Amino acid sequence: MTLNRRIFIGSGVAATALLSAPMVRAQGKPRVVVIGGGAGGGTAARYLAKDSKGDLDVTLIEANKTYTTCFFSNLYLGGFYDWEKLQHGYDTIAAGGVTVINDTATAVDRAAKTVTLAGGQVIPYDRLVLAPGIDFKEGSVPGWTLADAEVMPHAYKAGPQTQLLKRMVDSMPQGGVFAMVAPPNPYRCPPGPYERISMVAHVLKTTNPTAKILIADPKENFSKKALFEEGWARHYDGMVDWIGPDRGGDVVEVRPGSMEIVIDGEVTKVDVCNVIPGQMAGKIAALAGVTADSGWAPVHPDSMRSKLDDNIYVLGDSSAQGDMPKSGFSANSQAKVAALAIRGELLGARVFPAKYANTCWSLIAPEDGVKVGAAYEPTPEKIASVQSFISQTGEDAALRKATYEESLGWYAGITADIFG
């Protein structure tokens, strides 16, 4: 099975075509508030407004006036994608009937069904959609705090951190060392850590060929591992050293003040250190009281409705839903299911069985693209993979080039679908 741009765009068209006539409540329009304007929240707000034909009062709360996608930010690091192409505004979403408020949500009163913003505004809702992405677990990497991100950047929330990491890589001394502390599962992907390594290696191979890359990884395995290892050996032979838990990759300390990384007691001086800490749901999900002990928000697999509050839906990276990765494609797919469910509840629209999809592309070297993906369906326990595919080792150059070009089409398609 191949999920290409045509199938992706078609899923949105099909969902739109299945709408039934709206039934507006006599007391006024039902109110839906969406927090977070990325792949999940932006899609949900846009589809709720568009498909309800104005019969829902939809408000999108997003702190940033311009959204920078994490997906494809690795290609910016590698010099394959311009910064401006990663940035998207909300004018078209607003023109489609969504009230866009650039502010930060600081509290959710579930009893009163209101959201409080940093600027003091209190917004009521009938349904609340949370799509705040990720936050980081302080203390998950010994020696590192969020305050150290200006010295050892995470670059896992796209924006200034991504630009900082690129400047650091581009200015590394000849023969220097780039280190990455890879995250434990589960984590946001993209920007995948191993595609990021590939893009950094591509830059260094061109500008700094004697440089070295160290990856300290607490995981024994990771997505597309065989494909990345094959690619690193082919394109960057001798440059990349992956240190898994069998070699101490799970026993790591960093020292930002002296730019050192300690792996299983061995101290290494580094020039750039990309620390990707353990992750959890975006802060507002915890403030709303819809996260579990894991730090993620459990949801019903057939609708993305919170298991802890029937009036709240949680999308994308913040949700604990089952087999789907924490990707932009996943969030966009989940948003369409949630939007249809919300319309069914508030307007009486017909609701169809949930189906989900995801593909994650990674660029290893120029025109050497690989991918992994699946189709998913809800079960009583979770969103479960029902059909999957993955690139294979040993593929020819023409297929890898076509895979990369497919990813470019997908980015154009999904950003148009989210932001209009």
ABEGO torsion letter per residue (X at the ends): XBBBAAAAAAAAAAAAAABBBBBBBAAEBBBBBBBEABAAAAAAAAAAAAAAGGABBBBBBBABABBBBABGAAAAAAGABBAAAABBBAAAAAAAGBBBBBBBBABBBAAAGBBBBAAGBBBBBABBBBBAEBBBBBGABBGBBAAAAAABBAGABBEAAAAAAAAAAAABBBGBBBBBBBBBOBBBOOBBAAAAAAAAAAAAAAABAABBBBBBBABABBBGAAAAAAAAAAAABGABBBBBAAAGAABBBBBAAAGBBBBGGBBBBBABBBBBBBBBBBAAAAAAGABBAAGBBBBBAAAGBBAABAABBBBEAABBAEABBBBAAAAAAAAAAAAAAAAAAAAGBBBBBBBBBBBBBBBABBGBBBBBBBBBBBBAABBBBABBBBBBBGBBAAAAAAAAAAAAAAAAAAAAAAAX
